Amino acid sequence: MTALNQDQLSARAREILTGNDRGGYTVPNGRVYPFQWNWDSAFVALGFATFDLDRAWREVETLFEAQWPGGFVPHIVFWKDDPGYFPGPDVWASGRTPPTSGITQPPVAASVVRALWEADESAAFRPRLEALFPKLLAWHRWFHEVRDPLRTGVVVATHPWETGRDNSAEWDAPASAVDVSNVGEYQRRDTSHLDQSMRPTKLDYDRYLALVQFGRATGWDHRRIGQTNPFRVADVGMTMILLRANRDLLVLAQALGRTAEAAEIAGWLSLADKAGDYLWDEALGAYSSRDIITGRSCGALTSASFLNFYGGVGRPDRDRAMLAHAERIAGQVGRLMPSLDPADPRFEPLRYWRGPVWAVVNYLIGTGFALAGHADWAERVRRDTGELIAATGFHEAYNPLNSAPSGGDDFSWTAAIWLHWAGR
């Protein structure tokens, strides 16, 4: 592509967001992902907020229109049918209107809503915050009541898709226990649009579908799934994101004068140290997800491992260890932060979450570094992200070794991260 300057890149990013806008919600990429995705929409709102704050609020409001009773917020909302996508609403069979999937995604929405509110705290937007706050609180309460069986402040994922890091090496061992013998025949759509070498394998997909079938067989009874599902992993990424989201939700509770709710949220935050201890892998010298069925660490250093700073979790010795990992990895790649440690034998620089850099995760990592006072690292990650985007455009992900694009193009959340953070 012809090199664009900063203003041209920002204009292109706005074009991508408005082009992927479907009227109240934004699709990640019209050809590959034609519906509303949970954490995608949260990040997209940050991008819209740079030029249309009303539209940014609407993005989050539309997502929460699909919230289930009990607080659960699904990872996909099928506002319009699209037979070209698999697995579609008929496969999920959630029984909801609008149709949705039966799993959730990382809860970044409260952190985004705080950013939207602080962009303009006028009376014009206060009713929207007041309307969204109880929905956000209910979702967070769902996580703590349904997805923290150990009562240690961790989030237990029951499907790799919930984590947002679908085929991460973290899930290799836990997912090996998933029985795929009854999955049957199916036709994937993602590999018809994208290079198969960049996508999860067929075995990965078999496991994904087996877990969907398991959840559907329970009638999407989330408490039952949380107790009996064959894949139950305390996810370092979701845990750290929820911790930060709780901190941001507490700020919103205080802004609204919600004293009782603030006390409840503060109780959740008191578990932060327990969560960090549970997810620390001494042998790895890093934070890592943990299989709660076997009790074993997943033993993988991924980009999500660095979200401890974002979640506000750490001890001086552990922080030093994580910074040493960042220093080592920075010496092995052209751009930070690869989704898997390049020293891991499973590292693949172009295959989805087994190596490529993702702008949204970089944003969380960079924000965490800044919050923890590591300004140099925060700037390094921000600069690398901007240079990746400037080099080849607004792609789904990027090869950390040579900056080559991976996955879909004209990607909404990458455009949003450029506008909100990387391009500034």
Secondary structure, DSSP 8 states (H G I E B T S, - for coil): -----HHHHHHHHHHHHHHTB-SSSB-SBTTTB-SEEHHHHHHHHHHHTTT-HHHHHHHHHHHHTT--TTS---SEE-SS--TTSSS-HHHH----SS-B-S------HHHHHHHHHHH--STTTHHHHHHHHHHHHHHHHHHHHHS-TTSSS--EESSHHHHT-TT-GGGHHHHTTS--TT------SHHHHS-GGGS--HHHHHHHHHHHHHHHHTTS-HHHHHHH-S--EE-HHHHHHHHHHHHHHHHHHHHHT-HHHHHHHHHHHTTHHHHHHHHEETTTTEE--EETTT--B----BGGGGGHHHHT---HHHHHHHHHHHHHHHTT-SSS-BSB-TTSTT--TTSTTSS-B-HHHHHHHHHHHHHTT-HHHHHHHHHHHHHHHHHH-S-SEE-TTT--EES-SS-HHHHHHIIIIIT-
